Amino acid sequence: MRLSFEFFPPRTREGEQSLGKVAAKLDDFSPDFFSCTYGAGGSTRAGTREVVAHLGALGMSCAPHLSIGSDTQDEINHQLDAYAALDVNRIVALRGDPPSGMARSHLVNNAETLVRWIREHSGNRFHLEVAAYPEVHPDAVSPEQDLDYFKRKVDAGANSAITQYFYNVHAYFDFLARCDRANLNIPIIPGIMPLTNYEGIVRFSQNCGADIPRWIRKQLETRQDDKKSLLAFGVEVVTRLCEDLVAAGVSGLHFYTLNRWGASSKICRNLGLENPGG
Ligand code: FAD
């Protein structure tokens, strides 16, 4: 089963130093790759590339996320060449969300264009991942139209997709069934967000359109002043979610680590994903 762990570019020197240690801990599970997010508008362009280079130097393969933001096609091509020079073989291609203060109109409005640009410039040099939304992207006019746009990204050359996180496994299965009916045959890997706090996950989920079922939200709220109890609950719930996914035969799991190893590694260990030699 394919396994991957997502990071974001650290904002501080301490964060930079700890990321290598976090990656080393997660490397015990022999992931197929790590990935590193990208601030639309290029706000983390150097940071993303530094993480990719840093992990590459440690022998770990890291897929950069990339979005057009306000870049021209030439600027995107320049980044693709830089990644090819770093021996990168996988890119997560996204529309991206604009940094606060930057209007959406400054951005090219869809990931499909980026997928086309990458294929145009780099051919099949990179395996291209795109994003998918079992609970429907917040800007989408309808689930049907969202699926249609997802299909267009695949037709443009995406090889596989990683989903937005979800806690309702039926939303994911329903999405897979709809993709199947639309003849979308690429692997659609579930994105897994460990539950490690209350306020952050509630706020973030509102923005990205991920639903936190009431029973989970209530449990997190009740435990918000008891970190240990909240973490234990979160690991148990997300382990069960992953077990259901694995039992249903998913071809992989992608963890949103938030640059921490604790919860993700406990869940992976519960799932028996530890490399016996690691
Ligand atoms: P798209 O696939 O372009 O879809 C965006 C919206 O536009 C959808 O509502 C879709 O229905 C609609 N749409 C698509 N094509 C068209 C079209 N041709 N015409 C009209 N409407 C269209 N954000 C970051 O900023 N940096 C990251 O590194 C990052 N990593 C992510 C990783 C994963 C696995 C996921 C799931 C999300 C990530 N995000 C990241 C968030 C993502 O950028 C946002 O959800 C963003 O709003 C949409 O990006 P997308 O690539 O899915 O866009």
Boltz pocket constraint, residues with backbone or C-beta under 6 A from the ligand:
constraints:
  - pocket:
      binder: B
      contacts: [[A, 36], [A, 37], [A, 38], [A, 39], [A, 40], [A, 65], [A, 66], [A, 67], [A, 92], [A, 93], [A, 94], [A, 95], [A, 96], [A, 97], [A, 98], [A, 109], [A, 110], [A, 111], [A, 112], [A, 130], [A, 131], [A, 132], [A, 137], [A, 138], [A, 139], [A, 140], [A, 141], [A, 145], [A, 146], [A, 147], [A, 149], [A, 150], [A, 153], [A, 162], [A, 163], [A, 164], [A, 165], [A, 191]]
      max_distance: 6.0
